[in-house]
């Protein structure tokens, strides 16, 4: 069976004018249409239909779908970027209803950055579909449920940049993801879902996916997790946050979600997910199988949830930090300007003491610190926290060095610490190297420290 692959980028020179590109796109569309007509006349079966182009009428591209479906196509892959960018005001072209009753389709991938809308009246029946990837998509919770119920062989489900469409269904909306064959699930609301003006229904989620091995879940915390079951999960990437309307300390709901993934071996947490995890510091589940943990840090998020998390990862081997920036709260000073009270540092000392305690009993052998020395930009986050003058920021290179020293001085099983320092300044790298090498007391004398920069690759051990 033939493949039809059309990539507009091969036909254009980057130096073309806008008018030349417009005419080129028109010619491209005519060419693809003529090829499909010739193929249809030959009544030839089709294995794969791939189109990548931009600056075209996206609705015309969608009209090609029924034509290739008639030829029993197995694989449809359409990638149409938009110069306007995706947002809640995008066009959201409706997908043809024929696509949801195909008896031959095995793989469907549609990425229209001007958005597509999924809304069909008929039942969904995709008995052969194994991979479904929809990027920049709008649908309501009822349609989402209908879509899953018609995909009995699904192994990979990727719904990225999803916007919920307003529905006449009464709230709360019950959504169940229960596909026994599913191995990979990537679910992401619209990338700016916190600021987006899209419809935000009250959603009650249930995940019952016993054979899932990979989960990527980026969204606001659900209003309630009815059921969470991931028996076979190996790797999870969580990017969760709370809206202003959600309860600040919804311990039971957050705990239920993390209890459902506690068998995972590899875990990635964004800075917002780390903040959400703070809701269940007292009810933290034990991650018995976790061997690699990656944490993306942020200047607007503290590390109070880090000690209980590390304490409950008894078999953790590799700890990766994407940056070392974080924030901690100072106590109000009860002295005056001339005689400030020392209690303003107690909160920081308490957090440090908690971290020291969990690090000293940690089984971690390898620490990797990406973006070492990256100070970020805190200005955009000040409005998030109250009493901002009582917050202290860990943000410069000196602070990062202190953090690395804390790891080296307290973690007894460390074998390797690697700093990825993104700087072309060799002098800066040498300063960090010399300061760490001067450490007199370390918890693991066999530990190797390595600093990798743009130009240098330095290492030493404390033996």
Secondary structure by P-SEA (a helix, b strand, c coil): cbbbbbbccccccccccaaaaaaaaaaaaaaaaaaaaaaaaacccccbbbbbbcccaaaaaaaaaaaaaaacccbbbbbbbbccccccccccccccccccccccccbbbbbbccbbbbbbccccccccccbbbbccccccaaaaaaaaaacccccbbbbcccccccccccccbbbbbccccccbbbbbcccccccccccccbbbbbbbcccccbbbbbccccccccccccccccbbbbbccccccccccaaaaaaaaaaaaccccbbbbcaaaaaaaccccccccccccccbbbbbccccccccaaaaaaaacccccbbbbccccbbbbbccccccccccccccaaaaaaaaaaaaaaaaaccccbbbbcccccccccccccccccccccccccccaaaaaaaaaaaaaccccccbbbbbcccccaaaaaaaaaaaaaccccccccbbbbbbccccccccccc
